[in-house]
Amino acid sequence: MKILVFEYITGGGFAGQVLPVSLLAEGRMMLQALLDDLKFLPNLPALLPLDDRCLNVSLPRGTEVVPVAQTDDIKHILTDLISRAGLIWLIAPESAGVLTGLAQLAGAQQKILLLSQPETLAICANKLSTYHCLLANGIPAVETLSLRGLHEAPFSACVIKPIDGVGCEGSLIVENPTHYPAAIAKLMNHESLLVQPLLAGQVLSLSCLFKQGRGWLLCCNQQQVEVRQNRFSLQACLVNAGYPQLTLYQELVDSVAAAMPGLWGYIGIDIIDTPDRGPLILEINPRLTTSYVGIRQATGINVVEQVLRLLDGDPYLCFSNNQPVLVDIQ
């Protein structure tokens, strides 16, 4: 059996287009980390489409690289590669339905997709839907409103972001409510934007495994975020940062697993741990995240191996390391 590994940015998703600098570095790191994990699984050869501008990667033995030229049709290439693989591992943004569309492409050929259920992907791809799901299940989350029709600032300080954006992409901070009307007047497509309060607290992510209503917390990561020209910019992640509230975070993971039983495989949960209300969920990422890059070095856990274990049973989490690891993005 072969595994198809497709990372959207480096794998040809932008064939014929300019590669997005802001996402390329993270995409490269996640892909290389996944390939490094596969090196410990020599009996699982990989099929790897790569944009011909992104061929410089370290490969597991037996990997078949499929170069993607700028004139190639990536959908056609993927359809062929999916037919040749038994397992499919996708790393792609939720924005514009990219991840969901790729999952449907693999699902049409009835392959084993190492990803959450389609209806759960759709919820996670829409931050407003995610908030409503969490709210309905009594799970603490950052209040999230559609920007449409909100002509006055709903909070004393606001963060405006795309409803399906990735990470800090497209975020806009409006700290003074009197500046809010002018700020939103400059924005297009209000129905595709949302607004959240700007909160004080530690910006963290939880790296987890999920399967059929159960969740396992692998580590807690500190997100090192800067504000540049009223926009958030992720600079680095301190993986396995070591917080005393890990039991509380596991309880949060358990609640999410029960509320969204379609979550499966590796999941990243972004939270802000506030001084007055405790941890609040910002968003749920149903795919590899940047923090994944440092997990094996930080904990000794091979995420790829453990995700494959989920196909037949529970993960075997032996934490042979326990150290923080800095993943520098910039």
C-alpha positions as CSV (number, residue, x, y, z in Angstrom):
1,M,0.0,0.0,0.0
2,K,1.1,3.5,-0.8
3,I,0.3,6.8,0.9
4,L,-0.4,9.9,-1.1
5,V,0.9,13.0,0.7
6,F,-0.4,16.3,-0.7
7,E,0.5,19.6,0.9
8,Y,-1.4,22.2,-1.1
9,I,1.1,25.1,-1.2
10,T,4.2,23.1,-2.1
11,G,2.3,20.3,-3.9
12,G,1.0,22.2,-6.9
13,G,-2.1,23.9,-5.6
14,F,-0.7,27.2,-6.9
15,A,0.6,25.9,-10.2
16,G,0.7,28.8,-12.6
17,Q,0.3,31.3,-9.8
18,V,2.6,33.2,-7.5
19,L,3.4,31.2,-4.4
20,P,2.0,33.0,-1.3
21,V,5.1,33.8,0.8
22,S,3.1,34.0,4.0
23,L,2.0,30.4,3.8
24,L,4.8,28.8,1.8
25,A,7.3,28.7,4.8
26,E,4.7,27.0,7.0
27,G,3.7,24.6,4.2
28,R,7.3,23.6,3.6
29,M,7.9,22.9,7.3
30,M,4.7,20.8,7.8
31,L,5.5,18.8,4.7
32,Q,9.1,18.1,5.7
33,A,8.0,17.1,9.2
34,L,5.5,14.7,7.8
35,L,8.1,13.2,5.4
36,D,10.5,12.9,8.4
37,D,7.9,11.0,10.3
38,L,7.4,8.7,7.4
39,K,11.1,7.8,7.4
40,F,10.4,5.8,10.5
41,L,7.8,3.7,8.5
42,P,9.9,2.2,5.7
43,N,7.1,-0.2,4.6
44,L,4.8,2.7,3.6
45,P,6.1,4.2,0.3
46,A,4.8,7.7,-0.5
47,L,3.5,9.3,-3.6
48,L,4.4,13.0,-3.5
49,P,3.3,15.7,-6.0
50,L,5.6,18.7,-5.7
51,D,5.4,22.1,-7.4
52,D,8.5,22.3,-9.6
53,R,9.5,25.4,-7.6
54,C,9.5,23.4,-4.4
55,L,11.5,20.2,-5.1
56,N,14.2,20.7,-2.5
57,V,12.9,18.4,0.3
58,S,14.4,15.4,2.1
59,L,12.6,12.2,1.2
60,P,11.9,8.9,2.8
61,R,13.3,5.9,1.0
62,G,11.0,4.7,-1.8
63,T,9.2,8.0,-2.3
64,E,7.9,8.7,-5.8
65,V,8.0,12.4,-6.6
66,V,5.7,13.7,-9.2
67,P,6.8,17.2,-10.4
68,V,4.0,19.6,-11.1
69,A,4.7,22.1,-13.9
70,Q,3.2,25.5,-14.0
71,T,1.0,24.5,-16.9
72,D,-0.3,21.3,-15.2
73,D,-3.8,20.6,-14.0
74,I,-3.3,19.7,-10.4
75,K,-6.8,18.2,-10.1
76,H,-6.1,15.8,-13.0
77,I,-2.7,14.8,-11.4
78,L,-4.3,14.2,-8.0
79,T,-7.1,12.2,-9.4
80,D,-4.6,9.8,-11.0
81,L,-2.4,9.7,-7.9
82,I,-5.4,9.0,-5.6
83,S,-6.2,6.0,-7.8
84,R,-2.7,4.6,-7.2
85,A,-2.7,5.2,-3.4
86,G,-4.4,3.3,-0.5
87,L,-4.1,6.1,2.0
88,I,-4.5,9.8,1.5
89,W,-3.0,12.5,3.7
90,L,-4.0,16.1,2.8
91,I,-2.6,19.3,4.2
92,A,-4.6,22.2,2.8
93,P,-6.3,25.4,4.0
94,E,-10.0,25.4,4.8
95,S,-10.5,28.7,3.1
96,A,-12.5,28.8,-0.1
97,G,-13.5,25.2,0.5
98,V,-10.1,23.9,-0.6
99,L,-9.7,21.2,2.0
100,T,-13.3,20.0,1.7
101,G,-13.0,19.9,-2.1
102,L,-9.8,17.8,-1.9
103,A,-11.5,15.5,0.6
104,Q,-14.4,15.0,-1.8
105,L,-12.0,14.2,-4.6
106,A,-10.4,11.4,-2.5
107,G,-13.8,10.2,-1.2
108,A,-15.1,9.8,-4.7
109,Q,-12.6,7.0,-5.2
110,Q,-13.4,5.4,-1.8
111,K,-9.9,5.7,-0.5
112,I,-8.8,5.8,3.2
113,L,-8.7,9.5,3.9
114,L,-6.7,10.3,7.1
115,L,-9.0,13.2,7.8
116,S,-12.2,14.2,9.7
117,Q,-15.7,13.5,8.3
118,P,-16.9,15.8,5.5
119,E,-19.6,17.4,7.6
120,T,-17.2,18.1,10.4
121,L,-14.7,19.6,8.0
122,A,-17.4,22.0,6.8
123,I,-18.2,23.1,10.4
124,C,-14.5,23.7,11.1
125,A,-14.0,25.6,7.8
126,N,-16.6,28.2,9.0
127,K,-15.6,29.9,12.2
128,L,-19.1,31.1,12.8
129,S,-20.5,27.5,12.5
130,T,-17.7,26.3,14.8
131,Y,-18.7,28.9,17.4
132,H,-22.4,28.0,17.2
133,C,-21.5,24.3,17.6
134,L,-19.4,25.0,20.6
135,L,-22.0,27.3,22.1
136,A,-24.8,24.8,21.7
137,N,-22.7,22.2,23.6
138,G,-21.7,24.6,26.4
139,I,-18.0,24.7,25.5
140,P,-16.3,28.0,26.3
141,A,-15.4,29.9,23.1
142,V,-14.6,33.4,22.0
143,E,-17.8,35.2,21.0
144,T,-18.1,35.3,17.3
145,L,-20.5,37.4,15.2
146,S,-21.0,37.9,11.5
147,L,-19.9,41.3,10.4
148,R,-22.9,41.7,8.1
149,G,-25.2,44.3,9.5
150,L,-22.9,45.3,12.4
151,H,-22.6,49.0,11.7
152,E,-21.4,49.9,15.2
153,A,-18.7,48.2,17.2
154,P,-20.1,45.2,19.1
155,F,-17.1,45.1,21.4
156,S,-14.9,47.8,23.0
157,A,-12.0,46.4,20.9
158,C,-12.6,44.2,17.9
159,V,-10.8,41.7,15.7
160,I,-12.2,41.3,12.2
161,K,-11.2,38.2,10.2
162,P,-12.4,36.1,7.3
163,I,-15.0,33.5,8.2
164,D,-12.9,30.8,6.6
165,G,-9.4,32.3,7.0
166,V,-6.2,30.4,7.9
167,G,-4.3,31.5,11.0
168,C,-3.7,35.2,11.2
169,E,-4.4,35.7,7.5
170,G,-6.7,38.7,6.8
171,S,-7.0,39.7,10.4
172,L,-7.7,43.4,11.3
173,I,-7.6,44.9,14.8
174,V,-9.9,47.9,15.6
175,E,-9.0,48.9,19.2
176,N,-11.0,52.2,19.2
177,P,-14.8,51.7,18.7
178,T,-15.1,55.1,17.2
179,H,-12.8,53.9,14.3
180,Y,-15.0,50.9,13.6
181,P,-17.5,52.4,11.1
182,A,-14.6,53.8,9.0
183,A,-12.7,50.5,9.2
184,I,-15.5,48.3,8.0
185,A,-16.5,50.8,5.3
186,K,-13.2,49.9,3.6
187,L,-13.9,46.2,3.7
188,M,-15.7,44.2,0.9
189,N,-18.0,41.2,1.3
190,H,-19.1,41.7,4.9
191,E,-21.0,38.4,4.7
192,S,-17.7,36.6,4.5
193,L,-16.2,38.3,7.5
194,L,-16.7,38.0,11.2
195,V,-15.9,39.9,14.3
196,Q,-14.6,38.8,17.7
197,P,-13.6,40.8,20.8
198,L,-9.9,41.5,21.3
199,L,-9.1,39.7,24.5
200,A,-6.2,39.8,26.9
201,G,-4.6,36.4,27.6
202,Q,-2.1,33.7,26.5
203,V,-2.5,32.7,22.9
204,L,-2.1,28.9,22.8
205,S,-2.7,25.9,20.6
206,L,-3.5,22.4,21.6
207,S,-2.1,19.6,19.4
208,C,-4.5,16.6,19.6
209,L,-5.6,13.3,18.2
210,F,-9.3,12.6,17.8
211,K,-11.3,9.5,16.9
212,Q,-15.1,8.9,17.1
213,G,-15.9,11.2,20.1
214,R,-12.6,10.7,22.0
215,G,-9.6,13.0,22.1
216,W,-6.0,12.8,23.2
217,L,-4.0,15.9,24.1
218,L,-0.4,15.6,22.8
219,C,1.0,19.0,23.9
220,C,0.2,22.6,24.6
221,N,2.0,25.2,22.4
222,Q,2.6,28.9,22.9
223,Q,1.8,31.0,19.8
224,Q,4.2,33.9,19.5
225,V,2.1,36.5,17.8
226,E,3.0,40.1,16.9
227,V,0.8,43.0,15.9
228,R,2.0,44.8,12.7
229,Q,-0.1,47.6,11.2
230,N,-3.2,46.5,13.2
231,R,-2.8,42.9,12.0
232,F,-1.7,39.8,13.7
233,S,1.4,38.0,12.5
234,L,2.5,34.6,13.8
235,Q,6.2,34.6,14.3
236,A,6.9,31.3,16.0
237,C,5.4,28.5,18.1
238,L,6.9,27.1,21.3
239,V,5.8,23.5,21.1
240,N,5.2,21.6,24.3
241,A,5.5,24.8,26.3
242,G,4.5,23.0,29.5
243,Y,1.5,24.6,31.2
244,P,0.2,23.5,34.6
245,Q,-3.4,23.6,33.3
246,L,-2.9,20.5,31.1
247,T,-5.6,18.6,32.9
248,L,-8.1,21.4,32.2
249,Y,-7.0,21.5,28.6
250,Q,-7.6,17.7,28.3
251,E,-11.1,18.3,29.7
252,L,-11.6,20.9,27.0
253,V,-10.4,18.4,24.4
254,D,-12.8,15.8,25.8
255,S,-15.7,18.3,25.5
256,V,-14.8,19.1,21.8
257,A,-14.6,15.4,21.0
258,A,-18.1,14.7,22.4
259,A,-19.5,17.8,20.6
260,M,-17.9,17.0,17.2
261,P,-17.6,13.2,17.0
262,G,-16.6,13.5,13.3
263,L,-13.2,14.9,14.2
264,W,-10.5,12.3,13.3
265,G,-6.7,12.3,13.2
266,Y,-4.5,15.2,14.1
267,I,-6.4,18.3,15.1
268,G,-5.1,21.7,16.2
269,I,-7.3,23.8,18.6
270,D,-6.4,27.5,18.9
271,I,-7.4,29.0,22.3
272,I,-6.8,32.1,24.3
273,D,-6.4,31.5,28.1
274,T,-7.9,34.6,29.7
275,P,-7.2,35.8,33.2
276,D,-10.9,36.0,34.1
277,R,-12.8,33.4,32.1
278,G,-10.1,30.7,31.6
279,P,-9.4,29.1,28.2
280,L,-11.7,30.0,25.3
281,I,-11.6,28.4,21.9
282,L,-10.8,30.6,18.9
283,E,-11.0,28.0,16.2
284,I,-10.5,24.3,15.4
285,N,-8.1,23.3,12.6
286,P,-8.9,19.8,11.2
287,R,-5.5,19.3,9.7
288,L,-1.8,19.5,10.5
289,T,-0.8,22.8,12.0
290,T,2.6,24.6,12.3
291,S,3.0,23.3,15.9
292,Y,3.1,19.7,14.5
293,V,6.6,20.5,13.1
294,G,8.1,20.3,16.6
295,I,6.1,17.5,18.2
296,R,8.4,14.5,17.6
297,Q,11.4,16.4,18.9
298,A,9.5,17.8,21.9
299,T,7.6,14.7,23.0
300,G,9.0,11.7,21.1
301,I,5.6,11.1,19.6
302,N,5.6,10.2,15.9
303,V,2.2,11.7,14.9
304,V,2.0,9.9,11.5
305,E,2.5,6.5,13.2
306,Q,-0.1,7.3,15.8
307,V,-2.7,8.5,13.3
308,L,-2.2,5.3,11.4
309,R,-2.9,3.4,14.7
310,L,-6.3,5.1,14.8
311,L,-7.4,3.1,11.8
312,D,-7.5,-0.1,13.9
313,G,-7.5,1.1,17.5
314,D,-6.2,3.7,20.0
315,P,-3.0,5.6,19.8
316,Y,0.0,4.4,21.9
317,L,1.3,7.6,23.4
318,C,4.8,7.0,24.9
319,F,6.2,10.4,25.8
320,S,9.9,9.6,25.5
321,N,10.9,13.3,25.4
322,N,9.5,16.3,27.4
323,Q,11.1,19.5,26.3
324,P,9.9,22.7,24.6
325,V,10.9,23.2,21.0
326,L,10.8,26.5,19.1
327,V,9.4,26.4,15.6
328,D,10.5,29.7,14.0
329,I,8.3,30.7,11.0
330,Q,9.8,34.0,10.0
